[in-house]
Amino acid sequence: MGNSFKSAQFLMEARMSRAAYGSAEDCFDLGVAYSCGTGNLPIDLVEAHKWFNLAALRGSEEGQSMRAEIAEEMTARQIAEAQRQARALIATKQARAA
């Protein structure tokens, strides 16, 4: 049981690393994981919104749709925090590329 938890944790960490610098699909998958609590992740709508937002910015129509859907369940403060986190991740990526 502990072995499968470690495997799931490793897969999620690898996906987060790829998503931060990679594809809309990886971002979308993380949004789903945080919105549903899959992969031993806690349900976290701020994190889910952040990842759906990043997926949408990379061209994912599903990301746009899911971002809007979960935003209905969030406060304005939570949405603002998710957007702040997404901008911070983008800024970090741009700084490393420079």
N, C-alpha and C positions, 0 to 999 in steps of 0.2 A: 504494500500500500504506500509506504513512504517513497519507494522507488518511482511509482507512477506520479506521485506529487512532484518529485524532483524533475521528472521528465517533462511534466506539464509546465512547471515553472521555467525550465530551460527553454522550452519552445516559445513561451510567452515573452521571455526576455529577448530571445533572438528575433522574434517578430517585431517587438518594440524598436529594436535597433534598426532593422530594415525599414520599418515604417517611418521612422524619423527622417530617413534620408532616401526613401525609395518610393514604392508604388502606391497608387490610390487604393489598390486591392488590399495591401497590407494594412493601411490606415483604416479602411472600412472594416476589415476583420477584427481589428482591435476595438473599434467602436462597438461592434456586435458583442464581443467578449465582455466589455465593460457594461454594456446595457443589459446583458442577460446573466452575467456572473459566470460565464463559462471559463474553462481552463483554470479553475480554482481562484479566479479573480472575484473580488467583491463587486456587487453592483454599485457603480459609481457613474451617475449621469453626467457629472462635470467632465470626467475623463472620456466618457463615451462621446459627448458632444464635441470635445476637442478633436478626437480622432475622426469623427464623421466630418467635421469642419475641414480638417486637413485632406481627407479623401475628396471632399467636394472641390476644394481648391485645386486639386490635381485632376479634376475632370470627371469625378464619379457622380453620376446622376443618382445612384442609390444612396451615396453619402449625403447628397443634398436632401433627399427625401427623409432619410432616417434622422438627420440633424433636425429637421423641422418637426418630425414626429416626437422626438424626445424633448424638444424645447417646450412643447405644450405641458410637460410634467415638471418643468423647472421654473425657479424664480428668476427674475431679471438679474439678480446678483449672481446666481449660479451660472447663467448664460454669459455674463460679463467675465466671470472668472475663467470659464472654458475658453472664451475668445482670447483672453490675456495669455493663457497658457499656450494656445496655438501660435499666437504671434511670437511669443518667447522662443518656441521651438524653431520657428521659421528664421528668426533673427540669429539664433545659434548656428543653424545650418549655413546661413549666408556668411556669417563671420568665419566659419571654418573653411568655406570655399574661397574666401578672399586671401 
